[in-house]
Amino acid sequence: MTPMNNADYLIRLQHADELDAMKAAKKASGLTYEALAEKIGVNKVWLASAFEGQQYVPEEYCDKLAEALGIDKYDIRKINVLRKGDIDGHGQLVYNNGSDEAITAAAKFIEWDKPAHAPEGPWRYGKGLSLGNKFTAYGKTGTEANVTILDDDKIEVAVSHVEMGQGALTVDCQHVAEFFHVPMSQIRIRNENSDFMPYDEGTYCSRGTYINGNAIILACEDAQRQLFERTSKRLGVPVERLATADSKVYDKENPDNFLYFHDLYEHGGWAPESKLVGRGTFSPEQALNNPKNAQGNPVLFYSIGSWGMEVGVNIETGEVKLVNCGGFYDAGRVLNRKTCEGQIEGALSMGLGQAIFEETMFNTQGKIINGNYRDYKIPTMLDVPYNKDMFGGFVGKPNPEGPYGAKGIGEVALVPAMPAIANAITAAMGVELNQLPMSKERVMWAIREHQNQSK
């Protein structure tokens, strides 16, 4: 049985009669949820969806399904996550997926098995979970990188990887430093002009480190081959006995027999064999989806993220505060923990904005009426949690096809943040609010309406 698209499944389950039917059938049959889904003609809720905004829908419905079926909201996610050996909706084999570990760690961090904080005056507390992924695809292009051994013992790496503050070029330099066993201070990055830099289609789809990193390693291998061939002739040592470290090439059997990189050049930076430039082109084999049935091999890898949130809601004012937040991500092998943590912390702030602040408002003529930062609200440093109330961690295993085991984290960092906050707000209010953002006004009026209906 081939799993259907997440959205298809959710659309089918939005109808109350199907929810009621599934609940009744589960109670009567004693079947597993997967077997039951097949029996009544729907598929499992294989988690999780990609893309930052739409993840709220499947995560909200996971909570609703859990309530309808009388099972725990954590358990329904554990039952339905993709695991190694599963087949995903495109027909691809799942082999590097930390969904199970991520949701487990997030639930443990917020002590999901324990009640939320007790009420404090007007404040009510609730917990929420979410799980999301971001796929990385490629298409039919390649990415190039050049690595040059220079006459001052520096190594220059040239790429078209776009730096936007995410630390992309830092990680690119790390690949070279790791490969040649030299300090980062010896690496020089070239990225200034696309007319002269190697080709790259673009920095998008959380693919930058994966694509450029693999191209850089191929360029390093080419540069190393040339480096060893030239050094072998000068030292009289077979190529297979050579290694690099600290800007020199040495004989592994006699480390005192070595040459510095600059020894391969004459005065003025001229080398008899020409400048030592390694070139790498990475172009993964990939079959795109069949448009008739969406089957194929379009995804290079999935990065995974899960958040556990506890929030407080003021039932008198509608104010929301984040009390305890833990995000756990499968980004393969984490090459630079600080930059990855920065992505996670920034994504939490963005997710908070999506959940309770940010809204584009239009008048009856379709014109935006809050197109400024006075009326279009975003979180400030006063709205996000203190460090002691926020944690970002990592799960999963190295990606066997990634550069030194890496996957991307840029977009997936945001995917599960907003739905976890929204689910926690709903749990704290005890009232269903199916509209984003869950602003103070909407939260307050939803609570008042519920109170009036209860009288």
C-alpha positions as a Markdown table, in Angstrom:
| # | Residue | x | y | z |
|---|---|---|---|---|
| 1 | Met | 0.0 | 0.0 | 0.0 |
| 2 | Thr | 1.5 | 3.3 | -1.1 |
| 3 | Pro | 1.0 | 6.2 | 1.4 |
| 4 | Met | -1.0 | 9.1 | 0.0 |
| 5 | Asn | -0.1 | 12.8 | 0.3 |
| 6 | Asn | -0.4 | 14.3 | 3.8 |
| 7 | Ala | -2.8 | 17.0 | 2.5 |
| 8 | Asp | -5.0 | 14.3 | 0.8 |
| 9 | Tyr | -5.3 | 12.4 | 4.1 |
| 10 | Leu | -6.1 | 15.5 | 6.1 |
| 11 | Ile | -8.8 | 16.6 | 3.7 |
| 12 | Arg | -10.5 | 13.3 | 3.9 |
| 13 | Leu | -10.4 | 13.4 | 7.7 |
| 14 | Gln | -11.7 | 16.9 | 8.1 |
| 15 | His | -15.2 | 15.6 | 7.8 |
| 16 | Ala | -16.7 | 14.9 | 11.2 |
| 17 | Asp | -18.6 | 11.8 | 10.0 |
| 18 | Glu | -15.3 | 10.2 | 9.0 |
| 19 | Leu | -13.7 | 11.1 | 12.4 |
| 20 | Asp | -16.7 | 9.6 | 14.1 |
| 21 | Ala | -16.5 | 6.5 | 11.9 |
| 22 | Met | -12.8 | 6.0 | 12.6 |
| 23 | Lys | -13.3 | 6.4 | 16.3 |
| 24 | Ala | -16.2 | 3.9 | 16.4 |
| 25 | Ala | -14.4 | 1.4 | 14.1 |
| 26 | Lys | -11.2 | 1.6 | 16.3 |
| 27 | Lys | -13.2 | 0.9 | 19.4 |
| 28 | Ala | -15.0 | -2.0 | 17.9 |
| 29 | Ser | -12.2 | -3.6 | 15.9 |
| 30 | Gly | -9.2 | -3.5 | 18.2 |
| 31 | Leu | -7.1 | -3.0 | 15.0 |
| 32 | Thr | -3.9 | -1.0 | 14.9 |
| 33 | Tyr | -4.3 | 2.5 | 13.6 |
| 34 | Glu | -2.5 | 1.7 | 10.4 |
| 35 | Ala | -4.5 | -1.4 | 9.8 |
| 36 | Leu | -7.7 | 0.4 | 10.6 |
| 37 | Ala | -6.8 | 3.2 | 8.2 |
| 38 | Glu | -6.3 | 0.7 | 5.4 |
| 39 | Lys | -9.6 | -1.0 | 6.3 |
| 40 | Ile | -11.7 | 2.1 | 6.1 |
| 41 | Gly | -10.0 | 3.4 | 3.0 |
| 42 | Val | -7.5 | 6.1 | 4.3 |
| 43 | Asn | -3.8 | 5.9 | 4.9 |
| 44 | Lys | -1.7 | 6.6 | 7.9 |
| 45 | Val | -0.8 | 10.1 | 8.9 |
| 46 | Trp | 2.8 | 9.7 | 7.9 |
| 47 | Leu | 4.6 | 12.7 | 9.4 |
| 48 | Ala | 5.8 | 15.2 | 8.8 |
| 49 | Ser | 5.0 | 17.8 | 6.2 |
| 50 | Ala | 7.5 | 20.3 | 4.9 |
| 51 | Phe | 7.2 | 24.1 | 4.4 |
| 52 | Glu | 7.0 | 26.6 | 7.1 |
| 53 | Gly | 3.4 | 27.8 | 7.1 |
| 54 | Gln | 1.4 | 24.7 | 6.1 |
| 55 | Gln | 2.7 | 22.5 | 8.9 |
| 56 | Tyr | 0.2 | 24.1 | 11.3 |
| 57 | Val | -2.6 | 22.2 | 9.5 |
| 58 | Pro | -1.4 | 18.6 | 9.9 |
| 59 | Glu | -0.1 | 19.3 | 13.4 |
| 60 | Glu | -3.4 | 20.8 | 14.5 |
| 61 | Tyr | -5.2 | 17.8 | 13.0 |
| 62 | Cys | -2.9 | 15.4 | 14.8 |
| 63 | Asp | -4.2 | 16.8 | 18.0 |
| 64 | Lys | -7.8 | 16.7 | 16.9 |
| 65 | Leu | -7.4 | 13.1 | 15.7 |
| 66 | Ala | -5.8 | 12.1 | 19.0 |
| 67 | Glu | -8.8 | 13.6 | 20.9 |
| 68 | Ala | -11.3 | 11.9 | 18.6 |
| 69 | Leu | -9.6 | 8.6 | 19.0 |
| 70 | Gly | -9.0 | 8.9 | 22.7 |
| 71 | Ile | -5.2 | 8.5 | 22.5 |
| 72 | Asp | -2.4 | 10.7 | 23.7 |
| 73 | Lys | -1.2 | 13.5 | 21.3 |
| 74 | Tyr | 2.4 | 12.3 | 21.7 |
| 75 | Asp | 1.4 | 8.7 | 21.0 |
| 76 | Ile | -0.4 | 9.5 | 17.7 |
| 77 | Arg | 2.8 | 11.1 | 16.5 |
| 78 | Lys | 5.0 | 8.2 | 17.6 |
| 79 | Ile | 2.7 | 5.8 | 15.8 |
| 80 | Asn | 2.7 | 7.6 | 12.5 |
| 81 | Val | 6.3 | 8.9 | 12.0 |
| 82 | Leu | 8.3 | 7.6 | 9.1 |
| 83 | Arg | 11.1 | 5.3 | 10.2 |
| 84 | Lys | 14.0 | 3.6 | 8.5 |
| 85 | Gly | 12.7 | 1.0 | 6.0 |
| 86 | Asp | 9.3 | 2.8 | 5.4 |
| 87 | Ile | 8.3 | 4.0 | 1.9 |
| 88 | Asp | 7.4 | 7.7 | 1.8 |
| 89 | Gly | 4.7 | 9.3 | -0.4 |
| 90 | His | 7.0 | 9.5 | -3.4 |
| 91 | Gly | 7.8 | 5.8 | -3.3 |
| 92 | Gln | 11.3 | 6.5 | -1.9 |
| 93 | Leu | 12.9 | 4.3 | 0.8 |
| 94 | Val | 13.3 | 6.0 | 4.1 |
| 95 | Tyr | 16.9 | 5.5 | 5.4 |
| 96 | Asn | 18.1 | 8.6 | 7.2 |
| 97 | Asn | 15.3 | 10.0 | 9.2 |
| 98 | Gly | 15.4 | 11.1 | 12.9 |
| 99 | Ser | 11.7 | 11.9 | 13.3 |
| 100 | Asp | 11.2 | 9.3 | 16.1 |
| 101 | Glu | 14.2 | 10.5 | 18.0 |
| 102 | Ala | 13.2 | 14.2 | 17.6 |
| 103 | Ile | 9.7 | 13.9 | 18.8 |
| 104 | Thr | 10.8 | 11.7 | 21.7 |
| 105 | Ala | 13.4 | 14.2 | 22.8 |
| 106 | Ala | 11.0 | 17.2 | 22.5 |
| 107 | Ala | 8.4 | 15.4 | 24.7 |
| 108 | Lys | 11.0 | 14.4 | 27.3 |
| 109 | Phe | 12.3 | 18.0 | 27.5 |
| 110 | Ile | 9.0 | 19.5 | 28.5 |
| 111 | Glu | 8.0 | 16.5 | 30.6 |
| 112 | Trp | 5.0 | 15.7 | 28.5 |
| 113 | Asp | 3.9 | 13.0 | 30.8 |
| 114 | Lys | 3.4 | 15.5 | 33.6 |
| 115 | Pro | 0.7 | 18.2 | 33.8 |
| 116 | Ala | 1.4 | 21.7 | 32.8 |
| 117 | His | 2.0 | 24.4 | 35.5 |
| 118 | Ala | -0.9 | 25.0 | 37.8 |
| 119 | Pro | -3.0 | 28.2 | 37.2 |
| 120 | Glu | -1.5 | 31.3 | 38.6 |
| 121 | Gly | -4.0 | 34.1 | 38.9 |
| 122 | Pro | -5.3 | 34.8 | 35.4 |
| 123 | Trp | -2.6 | 32.6 | 33.8 |
| 124 | Arg | -3.4 | 29.2 | 32.4 |
| 125 | Tyr | -0.7 | 26.8 | 31.1 |
| 126 | Gly | -0.6 | 24.2 | 28.4 |
| 127 | Lys | 1.8 | 22.1 | 26.4 |
| 128 | Gly | 2.1 | 21.5 | 22.7 |
| 129 | Leu | 4.1 | 19.3 | 20.4 |
| 130 | Ser | 5.0 | 19.4 | 16.7 |
| 131 | Leu | 7.1 | 17.6 | 14.2 |
| 132 | Gly | 8.1 | 18.7 | 10.7 |
| 133 | Asn | 10.6 | 18.2 | 7.9 |
| 134 | Lys | 12.1 | 20.0 | 5.0 |
| 135 | Phe | 13.1 | 18.1 | 1.9 |
| 136 | Thr | 16.1 | 19.0 | -0.2 |
| 137 | Ala | 15.8 | 18.5 | -4.0 |
| 138 | Tyr | 18.1 | 19.4 | -6.8 |
| 139 | Gly | 17.0 | 19.0 | -10.4 |
| 140 | Lys | 19.3 | 18.5 | -13.4 |
| 141 | Thr | 22.2 | 20.9 | -12.7 |
| 142 | Gly | 25.6 | 20.7 | -11.1 |
| 143 | Thr | 27.5 | 22.8 | -8.6 |
| 144 | Glu | 31.1 | 23.7 | -9.0 |
| 145 | Ala | 33.9 | 24.6 | -6.6 |
| 146 | Asn | 37.6 | 25.4 | -7.0 |
| 147 | Val | 40.3 | 24.8 | -4.4 |
| 148 | Thr | 43.7 | 26.4 | -4.9 |
| 149 | Ile | 47.0 | 25.7 | -3.0 |
| 150 | Leu | 48.8 | 29.1 | -2.8 |
| 151 | Asp | 52.5 | 30.0 | -2.5 |
| 152 | Asp | 52.0 | 31.6 | 0.9 |
| 153 | Asp | 50.7 | 28.2 | 2.4 |
| 154 | Lys | 47.1 | 29.4 | 2.3 |
| 155 | Ile | 44.4 | 27.4 | 0.6 |
| 156 | Glu | 41.8 | 29.4 | -1.4 |
| 157 | Val | 38.3 | 28.0 | -1.9 |
| 158 | Ala | 36.0 | 29.6 | -4.5 |
| 159 | Val | 32.3 | 29.0 | -4.5 |
| 160 | Ser | 29.0 | 30.8 | -5.5 |
| 161 | His | 27.4 | 29.7 | -2.2 |
| 162 | Val | 25.4 | 32.8 | -1.0 |
| 163 | Glu | 26.2 | 34.0 | 2.5 |
| 164 | Met | 23.1 | 35.6 | 4.2 |
| 165 | Gly | 24.4 | 35.5 | 7.8 |
| 166 | Gln | 23.7 | 31.8 | 8.2 |
| 167 | Gly | 27.4 | 30.9 | 8.4 |
| 168 | Ala | 27.5 | 29.2 | 5.0 |
| 169 | Leu | 31.0 | 30.3 | 4.0 |
| 170 | Thr | 32.3 | 29.4 | 7.4 |
| 171 | Val | 31.2 | 25.8 | 6.9 |
| 172 | Asp | 32.7 | 25.8 | 3.4 |
| 173 | Cys | 36.1 | 26.8 | 4.9 |
| 174 | Gln | 35.7 | 24.1 | 7.5 |
| 175 | His | 35.4 | 21.4 | 4.8 |
| 176 | Val | 38.8 | 22.5 | 3.4 |
| 177 | Ala | 40.5 | 22.8 | 6.8 |
| 178 | Glu | 39.2 | 19.3 | 7.7 |
| 179 | Phe | 40.4 | 17.8 | 4.5 |
| 180 | Phe | 43.9 | 19.1 | 4.5 |
| 181 | His | 44.3 | 19.2 | 8.3 |
| 182 | Val | 45.2 | 22.8 | 8.5 |
| 183 | Pro | 43.8 | 25.6 | 10.8 |
| 184 | Met | 40.9 | 27.7 | 9.7 |
| 185 | Ser | 43.2 | 30.7 | 9.6 |
| 186 | Gln | 44.9 | 29.2 | 6.6 |
| 187 | Ile | 41.7 | 29.1 | 4.5 |
| 188 | Arg | 40.8 | 32.0 | 2.2 |
| 189 | Ile | 37.3 | 32.2 | 0.7 |
| 190 | Arg | 36.5 | 33.7 | -2.7 |
| 191 | Asn | 32.8 | 34.5 | -3.3 |
| 192 | Glu | 32.7 | 38.0 | -4.6 |
| 193 | Asn | 31.6 | 37.9 | -8.3 |
| 194 | Ser | 29.5 | 35.4 | -10.0 |
| 195 | Asp | 31.1 | 36.2 | -13.4 |
| 196 | Phe | 34.4 | 34.7 | -12.1 |
| 197 | Met | 33.2 | 32.2 | -9.5 |
| 198 | Pro | 32.4 | 28.6 | -10.2 |
| 199 | Tyr | 28.7 | 27.8 | -11.1 |
| 200 | Asp | 26.0 | 27.2 | -8.6 |
| 201 | Glu | 22.3 | 27.3 | -9.4 |
| 202 | Gly | 21.4 | 29.0 | -6.2 |
| 203 | Thr | 21.3 | 28.9 | -2.4 |
| 204 | Tyr | 17.8 | 27.6 | -1.6 |
| 205 | Cys | 15.9 | 24.5 | -0.5 |
| 206 | Ser | 18.2 | 24.0 | 2.5 |
| 207 | Arg | 20.8 | 22.6 | 0.1 |
| 208 | Gly | 23.7 | 25.0 | 0.4 |
| 209 | Thr | 26.0 | 23.0 | 2.7 |
| 210 | Tyr | 25.1 | 19.7 | 1.2 |
| 211 | Ile | 25.6 | 20.8 | -2.5 |
| 212 | Asn | 28.6 | 23.1 | -2.1 |
| 213 | Gly | 30.2 | 20.9 | 0.5 |
| 214 | Asn | 30.2 | 17.9 | -1.7 |
| 215 | Ala | 31.6 | 20.0 | -4.6 |
| 216 | Ile | 34.3 | 21.4 | -2.3 |
| 217 | Ile | 35.4 | 18.0 | -1.2 |
| 218 | Leu | 35.6 | 16.8 | -4.8 |
| 219 | Ala | 37.8 | 19.9 | -5.5 |
| 220 | Cys | 39.9 | 19.1 | -2.5 |
| 221 | Glu | 40.5 | 15.6 | -3.8 |
| 222 | Asp | 41.6 | 16.9 | -7.1 |
| 223 | Ala | 43.9 | 19.4 | -5.5 |
| 224 | Gln | 45.3 | 16.7 | -3.2 |
| 225 | Arg | 46.0 | 14.4 | -6.2 |
| 226 | Gln | 48.0 | 17.2 | -7.9 |
| 227 | Leu | 49.7 | 18.1 | -4.7 |
| 228 | Phe | 50.8 | 14.5 | -4.0 |
| 229 | Glu | 52.0 | 13.9 | -7.6 |
| 230 | Arg | 54.3 | 17.0 | -7.5 |
| 231 | Thr | 55.6 | 16.3 | -4.0 |
| 232 | Ser | 56.2 | 12.6 | -4.8 |
| 233 | Lys | 58.7 | 13.6 | -7.5 |
| 234 | Arg | 60.5 | 16.0 | -5.2 |
| 235 | Leu | 60.7 | 13.8 | -2.2 |
| 236 | Gly | 61.1 | 10.5 | -4.0 |
| 237 | Val | 58.2 | 9.0 | -2.0 |
| 238 | Pro | 55.2 | 7.1 | -3.4 |
| 239 | Val | 52.0 | 9.0 | -3.6 |
| 240 | Glu | 50.2 | 6.5 | -1.3 |
| 241 | Arg | 52.6 | 7.3 | 1.5 |
| 242 | Leu | 51.9 | 11.1 | 1.5 |
| 243 | Ala | 49.6 | 13.0 | 3.8 |
| 244 | Thr | 49.0 | 16.7 | 4.7 |
| 245 | Ala | 49.0 | 18.7 | 7.9 |
| 246 | Asp | 49.9 | 22.2 | 9.0 |
| 247 | Ser | 50.5 | 23.4 | 5.5 |
| 248 | Lys | 52.9 | 20.7 | 4.5 |
| 249 | Val | 53.0 | 17.4 | 2.7 |
| 250 | Tyr | 54.9 | 14.7 | 4.6 |
| 251 | Asp | 55.9 | 11.0 | 4.4 |
| 252 | Lys | 53.7 | 9.0 | 6.7 |
| 253 | Glu | 56.5 | 6.6 | 7.3 |
| 254 | Asn | 59.1 | 9.4 | 8.0 |
| 255 | Pro | 57.3 | 12.6 | 9.0 |
| 256 | Asp | 60.5 | 14.5 | 9.1 |
| 257 | Asn | 60.7 | 14.2 | 5.3 |
| 258 | Phe | 58.3 | 16.9 | 4.1 |
| 259 | Leu | 57.7 | 19.9 | 2.0 |
| 260 | Tyr | 55.7 | 23.0 | 2.8 |
| 261 | Phe | 53.0 | 24.0 | 0.3 |
| 262 | His | 55.1 | 27.0 | -0.7 |
| 263 | Asp | 58.1 | 24.8 | -1.6 |
| 264 | Leu | 56.2 | 23.8 | -4.7 |
| 265 | Tyr | 56.3 | 27.3 | -6.1 |
| 266 | Glu | 59.2 | 29.4 | -7.3 |
| 267 | His | 59.7 | 33.1 | -6.3 |
| 268 | Gly | 56.8 | 35.2 | -7.3 |
| 269 | Gly | 54.2 | 32.4 | -7.0 |
| 270 | Trp | 55.1 | 30.6 | -10.2 |
| 271 | Ala | 54.9 | 26.8 | -10.4 |
| 272 | Pro | 56.5 | 24.9 | -13.2 |
| 273 | Glu | 53.5 | 22.6 | -13.5 |
| 274 | Ser | 51.1 | 25.7 | -13.3 |
| 275 | Lys | 49.1 | 26.9 | -10.4 |
| 276 | Leu | 47.8 | 24.1 | -8.3 |
| 277 | Val | 44.0 | 24.4 | -8.7 |
| 278 | Gly | 41.6 | 21.6 | -7.8 |
| 279 | Arg | 38.2 | 21.5 | -9.4 |
| 280 | Gly | 35.1 | 19.7 | -8.3 |
| 281 | Thr | 31.6 | 19.4 | -9.8 |
| 282 | Phe | 28.8 | 17.7 | -7.8 |
| 283 | Ser | 25.7 | 16.7 | -9.7 |
| 284 | Pro | 23.7 | 14.0 | -7.9 |
| 285 | Glu | 21.7 | 11.5 | -9.9 |
| 286 | Gln | 18.0 | 12.2 | -9.4 |
| 287 | Ala | 14.8 | 11.2 | -11.1 |
| 288 | Leu | 12.0 | 13.7 | -10.9 |
| 289 | Asn | 8.4 | 12.8 | -10.0 |
| 290 | Asn | 6.1 | 11.1 | -12.5 |
| 291 | Pro | 3.4 | 13.8 | -12.9 |
| 292 | Lys | 0.7 | 11.2 | -13.2 |
| 293 | Asn | 1.2 | 9.6 | -9.9 |
| 294 | Ala | 3.8 | 11.7 | -8.0 |
| 295 | Gln | 6.1 | 8.7 | -7.8 |
| 296 | Gly | 9.9 | 9.0 | -8.3 |
| 297 | Asn | 13.1 | 9.9 | -6.6 |
| 298 | Pro | 12.9 | 13.7 | -6.2 |
| 299 | Val | 14.3 | 14.1 | -2.6 |
| 300 | Leu | 18.0 | 14.0 | -1.8 |
| 301 | Phe | 17.3 | 14.0 | 2.0 |
| 302 | Tyr | 14.9 | 15.2 | 4.7 |
| 303 | Ser | 16.0 | 17.3 | 7.6 |
| 304 | Ile | 13.7 | 16.9 | 10.6 |
| 305 | Gly | 12.7 | 19.1 | 13.5 |
| 306 | Ser | 10.5 | 18.8 | 16.6 |
| 307 | Trp | 9.5 | 21.3 | 19.3 |
| 308 | Gly | 8.0 | 20.8 | 22.7 |
| 309 | Met | 6.4 | 23.9 | 24.1 |
| 310 | Glu | 4.8 | 25.0 | 27.4 |
| 311 | Val | 3.1 | 28.4 | 27.2 |
| 312 | Gly | 1.1 | 30.6 | 29.5 |
| 313 | Val | -2.1 | 32.3 | 28.4 |
| 314 | Asn | -3.6 | 35.2 | 30.4 |
| 315 | Ile | -7.4 | 34.6 | 30.2 |
| 316 | Glu | -8.1 | 38.2 | 31.1 |
| 317 | Thr | -5.9 | 40.0 | 28.5 |
| 318 | Gly | -5.1 | 37.3 | 25.9 |
| 319 | Glu | -1.4 | 37.7 | 26.4 |
| 320 | Val | 0.8 | 34.6 | 25.6 |
| 321 | Lys | 4.2 | 33.9 | 27.0 |
| 322 | Leu | 6.6 | 31.0 | 26.3 |
| 323 | Val | 7.5 | 29.2 | 29.5 |
| 324 | Asn | 9.7 | 26.3 | 28.4 |
| 325 | Cys | 10.8 | 25.5 | 24.9 |
| 326 | Gly | 12.9 | 22.6 | 23.6 |
| 327 | Gly | 13.7 | 22.1 | 19.9 |
| 328 | Phe | 15.4 | 19.0 | 18.6 |
| 329 | Tyr | 16.7 | 18.5 | 15.0 |
| 330 | Asp | 18.1 | 15.9 | 12.8 |
| 331 | Ala | 20.5 | 17.8 | 10.5 |
| 332 | Gly | 22.8 | 14.8 | 10.0 |
| 333 | Arg | 26.3 | 15.5 | 11.5 |
| 334 | Val | 26.3 | 19.0 | 12.9 |
| 335 | Leu | 29.4 | 20.7 | 11.4 |
| 336 | Asn | 29.2 | 23.9 | 13.3 |
| 337 | Arg | 27.0 | 23.7 | 16.4 |
| 338 | Lys | 26.9 | 27.5 | 17.1 |
| 339 | Thr | 25.7 | 28.4 | 13.7 |
| 340 | Cys | 23.1 | 25.7 | 13.8 |
| 341 | Glu | 21.9 | 26.8 | 17.3 |
| 342 | Gly | 21.6 | 30.3 | 15.9 |
| 343 | Gln | 19.3 | 29.0 | 13.1 |
| 344 | Ile | 17.1 | 27.3 | 15.7 |
| 345 | Glu | 16.9 | 30.3 | 18.1 |
| 346 | Gly | 16.1 | 32.6 | 15.2 |
| 347 | Ala | 13.5 | 30.2 | 13.9 |
| 348 | Leu | 11.8 | 30.1 | 17.3 |
| 349 | Ser | 11.5 | 33.9 | 17.2 |
| 350 | Met | 10.1 | 33.7 | 13.7 |
| 351 | Gly | 7.7 | 31.0 | 14.7 |
| 352 | Leu | 6.5 | 33.0 | 17.6 |
| 353 | Gly | 5.8 | 35.9 | 15.2 |
| 354 | Gln | 3.8 | 33.6 | 12.9 |
| 355 | Ala | 1.8 | 32.1 | 15.9 |
| 356 | Ile | 0.7 | 35.3 | 17.7 |
| 357 | Phe | 1.9 | 38.5 | 16.0 |
| 358 | Glu | 2.3 | 38.7 | 12.3 |
| 359 | Glu | -0.7 | 39.3 | 10.1 |
| 360 | Thr | -1.2 | 41.2 | 6.8 |
| 361 | Met | -4.4 | 43.1 | 6.8 |
| 362 | Phe | -6.4 | 44.3 | 3.8 |
| 363 | Asn | -9.2 | 46.8 | 3.3 |
| 364 | Thr | -12.3 | 46.1 | 1.1 |
| 365 | Gln | -10.3 | 47.3 | -2.0 |
| 366 | Gly | -7.7 | 44.7 | -1.4 |
| 367 | Lys | -5.0 | 47.1 | -0.3 |
| 368 | Ile | -2.7 | 46.4 | 2.6 |
| 369 | Ile | -3.5 | 48.6 | 5.6 |
| 370 | Asn | -0.7 | 47.7 | 8.0 |
| 371 | Gly | 2.3 | 47.9 | 5.7 |
| 372 | Asn | 4.7 | 49.3 | 8.4 |
| 373 | Tyr | 6.3 | 48.1 | 11.6 |
| 374 | Arg | 4.0 | 50.1 | 13.8 |
| 375 | Asp | 1.0 | 48.1 | 12.7 |
| 376 | Tyr | 2.6 | 44.9 | 11.4 |
| 377 | Lys | 3.8 | 43.4 | 14.7 |
| 378 | Ile | 6.8 | 41.2 | 15.1 |
| 379 | Pro | 8.5 | 39.7 | 18.2 |
| 380 | Thr | 11.2 | 41.7 | 20.0 |
| 381 | Met | 13.8 | 40.5 | 22.4 |
| 382 | Leu | 11.3 | 41.0 | 25.2 |
| 383 | Asp | 8.9 | 38.4 | 23.7 |
| 384 | Val | 11.3 | 35.5 | 23.2 |
| 385 | Pro | 12.3 | 33.3 | 26.2 |
| 386 | Tyr | 15.5 | 33.7 | 28.2 |
| 387 | Asn | 18.2 | 31.2 | 27.6 |
| 388 | Lys | 17.3 | 29.1 | 30.6 |
| 389 | Asp | 13.8 | 28.6 | 29.1 |
| 390 | Met | 14.9 | 27.7 | 25.6 |
| 391 | Phe | 17.0 | 24.8 | 24.4 |
| 392 | Gly | 18.1 | 23.6 | 21.0 |
| 393 | Gly | 19.5 | 20.1 | 20.6 |
| 394 | Phe | 20.4 | 17.6 | 17.9 |
| 395 | Val | 19.4 | 14.0 | 17.2 |
| 396 | Gly | 19.8 | 11.5 | 14.3 |
| 397 | Lys | 22.8 | 10.1 | 12.5 |
| 398 | Pro | 25.2 | 11.3 | 9.9 |
| 399 | Asn | 23.9 | 11.5 | 6.4 |
| 400 | Pro | 26.0 | 9.0 | 4.4 |
| 401 | Glu | 25.7 | 11.1 | 1.3 |
| 402 | Gly | 26.4 | 14.5 | 2.9 |
| 403 | Pro | 29.7 | 16.3 | 3.2 |
| 404 | Tyr | 31.2 | 14.8 | 6.4 |
| 405 | Gly | 27.6 | 13.5 | 7.1 |
| 406 | Ala | 25.8 | 16.9 | 7.0 |
| 407 | Lys | 22.3 | 17.8 | 6.0 |
| 408 | Gly | 20.6 | 21.2 | 5.9 |
| 409 | Ile | 19.0 | 23.0 | 8.8 |
| 410 | Gly | 18.1 | 26.5 | 7.3 |
| 411 | Glu | 14.4 | 26.0 | 6.6 |
| 412 | Val | 13.5 | 23.1 | 8.8 |
| 413 | Ala | 14.5 | 25.1 | 11.8 |
| 414 | Leu | 11.3 | 27.1 | 11.3 |
| 415 | Val | 8.9 | 24.4 | 10.1 |
| 416 | Pro | 7.8 | 23.0 | 13.5 |
| 417 | Ala | 8.1 | 26.1 | 15.7 |
| 418 | Met | 4.8 | 27.9 | 15.0 |
| 419 | Pro | 2.5 | 24.8 | 15.2 |
| 420 | Ala | 4.0 | 23.8 | 18.6 |
| 421 | Ile | 3.3 | 27.2 | 20.0 |
| 422 | Ala | -0.2 | 27.2 | 18.5 |
| 423 | Asn | -1.0 | 23.7 | 19.9 |
| 424 | Ala | 0.2 | 24.8 | 23.3 |
| 425 | Ile | -2.0 | 27.9 | 23.3 |
| 426 | Thr | -5.0 | 25.8 | 22.4 |
| 427 | Ala | -4.2 | 23.4 | 25.3 |
| 428 | Ala | -3.8 | 26.3 | 27.7 |
| 429 | Met | -7.0 | 28.0 | 26.7 |
| 430 | Gly | -9.1 | 24.9 | 26.6 |
| 431 | Val | -10.8 | 26.5 | 23.6 |
| 432 | Glu | -10.3 | 25.8 | 20.0 |
| 433 | Leu | -9.0 | 28.7 | 18.0 |
| 434 | Asn | -8.5 | 27.9 | 14.3 |
| 435 | Gln | -7.1 | 31.2 | 13.1 |
| 436 | Leu | -3.6 | 32.6 | 12.9 |
| 437 | Pro | -2.1 | 34.6 | 14.3 |
| 438 | Met | -3.5 | 33.8 | 17.8 |
| 439 | Ser | -3.3 | 37.5 | 18.8 |
| 440 | Lys | -4.2 | 38.8 | 22.2 |
| 441 | Glu | -7.5 | 40.0 | 20.8 |
| 442 | Arg | -8.4 | 36.7 | 19.2 |
| 443 | Val | -7.4 | 34.7 | 22.3 |
| 444 | Met | -9.3 | 37.0 | 24.6 |
| 445 | Trp | -12.5 | 37.0 | 22.5 |
| 446 | Ala | -12.4 | 33.2 | 22.0 |
| 447 | Ile | -12.2 | 32.7 | 25.8 |
| 448 | Arg | -15.0 | 35.2 | 26.5 |
| 449 | Glu | -17.2 | 33.6 | 23.8 |
| 450 | His | -16.6 | 30.2 | 25.4 |
| 451 | Gln | -17.4 | 31.5 | 28.9 |
| 452 | Asn | -20.6 | 33.1 | 27.6 |
| 453 | Gln | -21.7 | 29.8 | 25.9 |
| 454 | Ser | -21.0 | 27.9 | 29.2 |
| 455 | Lys | -23.3 | 30.1 | 31.2 |
